[in-house]
Amino acid sequence: MIKIDALQALYSFYDDFTDRLDFSCGPGCSTCCSVNVSITSLEAAYLRRHSVLSDTRLQERINAANRRPHFIPTLTTNRIAHHCRHRQEPPEEKGMHAPGPCPLLDPNGLCRVYENRPFSCRAMSSIQKCQADGEAVMPPFLMTINLALYQLIEHLDVEGTSGNMLDMLAGDGRNRISNTPFPGFLITDREKPPFQRFLNTIKIYAVNSGHLADFFPLQTFHLN
């Protein structure tokens, strides 16, 4: 089983799932496209499949942005979820967000790697137009879905690492943290029925000759 194909399937599933939603985001809307994007090493490998990343001038832009201040995560989603499921206070995230646009944007505010963009970018959408210093507005259940997919993507790359996209693409190996196995979803009792229906759909999503369920522990898609 090829994990990068499963990652692509998760992306495709999410794109299909959100196509039915009415977002205010559109081409050139880049308020959230910053230097503070976190990704896994598997997502970095998928990003590198895009031909534009072979452009040495773009790599120089990435390296230059990497040398400036940017968010450096110290916790992964599954590590936080592990603490929450054990009713423990998660460690404090020490990384600080920094200003600056993503170096993968072109002069028109369009993403050069849009087809291969990581989940952090796909999940950042809003039902209201964002102001320059505003926040995205999402339906609550979509936020639950997004968190769940962050967890699945991290588990898919459980032997890999996570970090800021700039650090992952700069190739110097710094500022990376180990991924954590899937500890279970963080779902309220009220959300369980619709979330189980969501899981029933995603687990049978095709990956080559199999399904997404083939890449995760059996109990992943069955809520307790």
Secondary structure in CASP SS format (residue, H / E / C, confidence):
PFRMAT SS
TARGET T0000
AUTHOR 0000-0000-0000
METHOD secondary structure of the structure
MODEL  1
M C 1.00
I C 1.00
K H 1.00
I H 1.00
D H 1.00
A H 1.00
L H 1.00
Q H 1.00
A H 1.00
L H 1.00
Y H 1.00
S H 1.00
F H 1.00
Y H 1.00
D H 1.00
D H 1.00
F H 1.00
T H 1.00
D C 1.00
R C 1.00
L C 1.00
D C 1.00
F C 1.00
S C 1.00
C C 1.00
G C 1.00
P C 1.00
G C 1.00
C C 1.00
S C 1.00
T C 1.00
C C 1.00
C C 1.00
S E 1.00
V C 1.00
N C 1.00
V C 1.00
S E 1.00
I E 1.00
T E 1.00
S H 1.00
L H 1.00
E H 1.00
A H 1.00
A H 1.00
Y H 1.00
L H 1.00
R C 1.00
R C 1.00
H C 1.00
S H 1.00
V H 1.00
L H 1.00
S H 1.00
D C 1.00
T H 1.00
R H 1.00
L H 1.00
Q H 1.00
E H 1.00
R H 1.00
I H 1.00
N H 1.00
A H 1.00
A H 1.00
N H 1.00
R H 1.00
R C 1.00
P C 1.00
H C 1.00
F C 1.00
I C 1.00
P C 1.00
T C 1.00
L C 1.00
T C 1.00
T H 1.00
N H 1.00
R H 1.00
I H 1.00
A H 1.00
H H 1.00
H H 1.00
C H 1.00
R H 1.00
H C 1.00
R C 1.00
Q C 1.00
E C 1.00
P C 1.00
P C 1.00
E C 1.00
E C 1.00
K C 1.00
G C 1.00
M C 1.00
H C 1.00
A C 1.00
P C 1.00
G C 1.00
P E 1.00
C C 1.00
P C 1.00
L C 1.00
L E 1.00
D C 1.00
P C 1.00
N C 1.00
G C 1.00
L C 1.00
C E 1.00
R C 1.00
V C 1.00
Y H 1.00
E H 1.00
N H 1.00
R C 1.00
P C 1.00
F H 1.00
S H 1.00
C H 1.00
R H 1.00
A C 1.00
M C 1.00
S C 1.00
S C 1.00
I C 1.00
Q C 1.00
K C 1.00
C C 1.00
Q C 1.00
A C 1.00
D C 1.00
G C 1.00
E C 1.00
A C 1.00
V C 1.00
M C 1.00
P C 1.00
P H 1.00
F H 1.00
L H 1.00
M H 1.00
T H 1.00
I H 1.00
N H 1.00
L H 1.00
A H 1.00
L H 1.00
Y H 1.00
Q H 1.00
L H 1.00
I H 1.00
E H 1.00
H H 1.00
L H 1.00
D C 1.00
V C 1.00
E C 1.00
G C 1.00
T E 1.00
S E 1.00
G E 1.00
N E 1.00
M H 1.00
L H 1.00
D H 1.00
M H 1.00
L H 1.00
A H 1.00
G C 1.00
D C 1.00
G C 1.00
R C 1.00
N C 1.00
R C 1.00
I E 1.00
S E 1.00
N C 1.00
T C 1.00
P C 1.00
F C 1.00
P C 1.00
G C 1.00
F C 1.00
L C 1.00
I C 1.00
T C 1.00
D H 1.00
R H 1.00
E H 1.00
K H 1.00
P H 1.00
P H 1.00
F H 1.00
Q H 1.00
R H 1.00
F H 1.00
L H 1.00
N H 1.00
T H 1.00
I H 1.00
K C 1.00
I C 1.00
Y C 1.00
A E 1.00
V E 1.00
N C 1.00
S C 1.00
G E 1.00
H E 1.00
L H 1.00
A H 1.00
D H 1.00
F H 1.00
F C 1.00
P C 1.00
L H 1.00
Q H 1.00
T H 1.00
F H 1.00
H C 1.00
L C 1.00
N C 1.00
END
